């Protein structure tokens, strides 16, 4: 009946968009909507190239804002599903890491939780844009100037923390497949190694939903279904390499020798306007003797990344006396729990 009348059908469709917009406002917190809209916008682009990336960059990355978007109810279903997955991972990472790094039983603050959520949206955004690591939209060196440059060093390190967390989340299922899968055995697939994540990166490239299906699989059969058919494969052309490439290779001046304005510049260009000094201060804490070659995703700071060190509010860090002593790099054998 509704579809038999074009005028009524058009009015119904418009009402659906209004309902969808209202649902979006209700479902996704205002301080996360720019990230959610950018992620959804990137998921709509079927063919990425330099032109489509440049247009997306102008619309979503050069300035953080909540643009008007026409949403259908199906769109809202998709983004609501992504929101649930992101909250699943963000809440798990935040709760576990805060109790370990800061001690005690303090709950995660609203601003801290939002940092975790934004970092997971950033991960999904990167996956949507650079998922085709066989034919990347940008060469790895250009991701630094055209993608990571839209975010501060601290935000890029927050993404490195999420990358590390999701890597570790996949490891149990991955290593179980290495142990039992005959095809993997014939192909000599090796156990996970954070120093050489080539086999894990293609799984991470599937994005939040793909990782969620692997992490929540129960038993070998479900793990098998979650990883096949496009597997096993390996790449050194995805997020880990891109994060490393965001550093300045030929810069060897340690940060302690900078003028204050240079330090401020190193933490500038934030996509999100941070009001709490905690993330920047705790990022500086272990980096004072490091140069720009190791600002993001450094192996030396892996133990800190595992506990989301750049996610916490300054009062929480001070309460735990994090800055009471200088940071000391752990021995190599203690640099990772893996």
C-alpha positions in Angstrom: 0.0 0.0 0.0 2.7 2.5 1.0 4.8 1.8 -2.1 1.9 2.2 -4.4 1.8 5.9 -3.9 5.1 7.7 -4.8 4.3 10.8 -2.9 3.5 8.9 0.3 6.5 6.7 -0.2 8.8 9.7 -0.5 7.3 11.2 2.7 7.8 7.8 4.4 11.4 7.7 3.3 12.1 11.2 4.6 10.5 10.3 7.9 12.7 7.3 8.1 15.8 9.5 7.7 14.6 11.8 10.5 14.0 8.8 12.7 17.4 7.4 11.8 19.1 10.7 12.7 17.3 10.8 16.0 18.4 7.2 16.7 22.0 8.1 15.9 21.9 11.0 18.4 20.5 8.6 21.0 22.9 5.8 20.3 26.2 7.5 19.8 27.5 10.1 22.3 28.0 13.6 20.8 31.7 13.6 21.5 32.1 10.4 19.4 29.8 11.3 16.5 32.5 12.9 14.2 34.6 9.7 14.5 31.5 7.5 13.9 30.4 9.6 10.9 33.9 9.5 9.4 34.1 5.7 9.8 30.7 5.2 8.3 31.6 7.6 5.4 34.8 5.6 4.7 32.8 2.3 4.7 30.6 3.7 1.9 33.6 4.2 -0.5 33.9 1.1 -2.7 37.0 2.1 -4.8 39.8 3.9 -3.0 42.3 5.9 -5.0 44.2 9.1 -4.5 41.2 11.2 -5.7 38.7 9.5 -3.4 41.1 9.7 -0.5 41.7 13.4 -1.0 38.0 14.1 -1.2 37.4 12.0 2.0 40.3 13.8 3.7 38.8 17.2 3.0 35.4 16.2 4.2 36.3 14.3 7.3 39.9 14.5 8.4 41.2 18.1 7.8 38.7 19.3 10.4 36.8 17.4 13.1 33.2 18.2 12.9 29.8 16.6 12.8 28.7 17.0 9.2 25.1 16.5 8.1 24.6 13.0 6.9 21.5 11.4 5.5 21.0 8.1 7.3 18.7 5.2 6.5 17.6 2.8 9.1 19.9 0.2 7.6 22.8 2.6 8.0 21.9 3.0 11.7 21.8 -0.8 12.1 25.3 -1.0 10.7 26.8 1.8 12.8 25.0 0.6 15.9 26.5 -2.8 15.5 30.0 -1.3 15.1 29.4 0.8 18.2 28.6 -2.3 20.2 31.8 -4.0 19.0 33.9 -1.0 19.7 32.4 -0.6 23.2 33.1 -4.4 23.8 36.8 -4.0 23.0 37.2 -0.5 24.5 35.6 -1.4 27.9 37.7 -4.6 28.1 41.0 -2.9 27.3 40.3 0.0 29.6 39.2 -2.0 32.6 42.1 -4.5 32.4 44.8 -2.0 31.6 43.8 0.7 34.2 43.9 -1.8 37.1 47.3 -3.0 36.1 49.0 0.3 35.2 47.5 2.6 37.9 46.6 0.0 40.5 43.7 -0.1 42.9 40.1 -0.6 41.8 39.4 2.9 40.4 36.7 2.9 37.7 37.5 4.3 34.2 36.4 7.9 33.9 34.1 9.2 31.1 37.0 11.0 29.4 39.3 8.0 29.6 36.6 5.7 28.1 36.1 8.2 25.3 39.8 8.1 24.4 39.7 4.3 24.1 36.6 4.5 22.0 38.0 7.2 19.7 41.2 5.1 19.2 39.1 2.1 18.2 37.2 4.2 15.7 40.5 5.4 14.4 41.6 1.8 13.9 38.4 1.0 12.0 38.9 4.1 9.9 42.4 3.0 9.0 41.1 -0.5 8.1 38.4 0.9 5.8 40.9 3.1 3.9 43.9 0.8 3.8 42.3 -2.6 4.0 43.6 -3.6 0.5 47.2 -3.9 1.6 48.0 -5.7 -1.7 47.0 -2.5 -3.7 47.2 0.3 -1.1 45.5 3.6 -1.8 48.7 5.3 -0.7 52.3 4.1 -0.5 53.4 3.6 3.1 55.6 6.7 3.2 52.7 8.8 2.2 50.4 7.6 5.0 52.6 9.7 7.3 52.0 12.9 5.5 48.4 12.3 4.3 46.9 10.3 7.1 48.8 10.3 10.4 49.6 14.0 10.0 45.9 14.6 10.6 46.4 13.4 14.2 48.8 14.3 17.0 51.7 12.0 18.0 49.7 11.1 21.1 46.7 10.1 19.1 48.9 8.0 16.8 50.4 6.3 19.9 46.9 5.7 21.2 46.2 3.9 17.9 49.4 1.9 18.5 48.0 0.8 21.8 44.8 -0.4 20.2 46.9 -2.2 17.5 48.9 -4.0 20.2 45.7 -4.9 22.2 43.9 -6.4 19.1 47.1 -8.3 18.1 47.2 -9.9 21.6 43.5 -10.6 21.5 43.9 -12.6 18.3 46.9 -14.5 19.4 45.2 -17.4 21.4 43.0 -18.4 18.4 45.8 -17.9 16.0 48.3 -20.0 17.9 45.7 -22.7 18.3 45.3 -22.9 14.5 49.1 -23.0 14.1 49.1 -26.0 16.5 46.3 -28.0 14.9 45.7 -26.9 11.3 47.2 -29.3 8.7 47.3 -26.8 5.9 49.0 -24.2 8.1 51.5 -26.9 9.1 52.3 -27.6 5.4 52.8 -23.9 4.8 55.1 -23.6 7.8 53.0 -20.9 9.4 54.8 -19.8 12.5 53.5 -19.0 16.0 52.6 -15.3 16.7 55.5 -13.0 17.3 55.0 -9.3 18.1 58.4 -8.5 16.5 57.2 -9.9 13.2 53.4 -9.6 13.0 53.1 -10.3 9.3 50.7 -13.2 9.7 48.5 -11.3 12.2 48.2 -8.1 10.1 45.9 -9.5 7.4 43.5 -10.6 10.2 43.6 -7.1 11.7 43.0 -5.6 8.3 39.5 -7.2 8.3 38.5 -4.5 10.9 36.6 -4.6 14.1 33.9 -7.0 13.0 36.5 -9.5 11.7 38.6 -9.3 14.8 35.5 -9.7 17.0 34.4 -12.9 15.1 37.9 -14.4 15.8 38.1 -13.3 19.4 34.6 -14.6 20.3 34.9 -17.9 18.4 34.3 -20.9 20.6 36.5 -23.9 19.8 38.6 -24.9 16.8 35.8 -25.2 14.3 34.5 -21.6 14.9 38.1 -20.3 14.9 38.6 -22.0 11.5 35.4 -20.5 10.1 36.4 -17.0 11.4 39.8 -17.0 9.7 39.1 -18.8 6.4 38.8 -18.7 3.4 41.2 -15.8 2.7 43.9 -17.2 4.9 46.7 -17.8 5.7 48.5 -14.9 4.1 51.1 -12.5 5.3 51.9 -8.8 4.9 54.3 -6.2 6.1 52.4 -3.5 4.4 49.7 -2.6 6.9 49.2 -0.8 10.2 52.3 -1.9 12.2 54.6 -0.8 9.3 52.5 2.4 8.7 52.8 3.4 12.4 56.6 2.9 12.3 56.7 4.9 9.1 55.0 7.8 10.8 58.2 8.5 12.6 61.1 10.6 11.3 63.8 8.2 10.3 66.7 10.6 10.2 66.0 12.6 13.3 68.3 11.7 16.2 67.9 14.6 18.6 66.5 13.4 22.0 63.3 15.2 23.1 64.9 16.5 26.4 67.0 18.9 24.4 64.0 20.6 22.7 62.7 24.0 23.5 59.3 23.9 25.1 57.6 25.1 21.9 59.1 22.2 20.0 57.6 19.8 22.6 54.3 21.5 22.2 54.6 21.2 18.4 55.2 17.4 18.8 51.9 17.1 20.5 50.0 19.5 18.3 47.7 18.8 15.3 45.2 16.8 17.4 42.1 15.7 15.6 40.3 15.8 18.9 40.9 18.9 21.1 42.2 17.3 24.3 41.6 19.3 27.5 43.3 17.0 29.9 47.1 17.0 30.0 47.4 13.4 31.1 47.9 11.7 27.7 50.6 14.2 26.6 52.4 14.2 29.9 52.5 10.4 30.2 53.7 10.2 26.6 56.6 12.6 27.4 57.5 10.5 30.5 59.2 7.6 28.6 60.2 9.6 25.5 62.5 12.3 27.0 65.6 10.5 25.9 64.2 9.3 22.6 64.2 11.1 19.2 61.5 11.5 16.7 62.6 8.2 15.1 60.9 6.4 18.0 57.9 8.6 18.9 55.2 6.2 17.9 54.9 2.4 18.1 58.4 1.9 19.6 59.3 -1.6 20.7 60.9 0.0 23.8 57.5 1.1 24.9 55.5 -2.0 24.2 55.0 -2.8 27.9 53.4 0.6 28.3 51.3 0.2 25.2 49.9 -3.0 26.6 48.4 -0.9 29.4 47.1 1.9 27.3 49.4 4.4 29.0 48.4 7.4 26.8 44.7 7.0 27.7 44.6 8.2 31.3 43.6 11.5 32.9 46.3 13.5 34.7 44.6 13.4 38.1 44.5 9.6 37.8 48.2 9.4 36.8 49.2 11.7 39.7 47.1 9.8 42.2 49.1 6.6 41.2 52.5 8.5 41.4 53.3 7.5 37.9 55.7 10.5 37.5 57.4 10.0 40.9 60.4 8.4 39.2 62.0 8.5 35.8 60.8 5.8 33.4 63.2 2.9 32.9 63.1 0.7 29.9 62.5 -3.0 30.9 64.9 -5.7 29.8 64.0 -7.2 26.4 62.6 -10.4 27.9 60.2 -8.3 29.9 59.2 -6.0 27.1 56.1 -8.0 26.3 53.8 -10.4 28.1 53.7 -12.6 24.9 
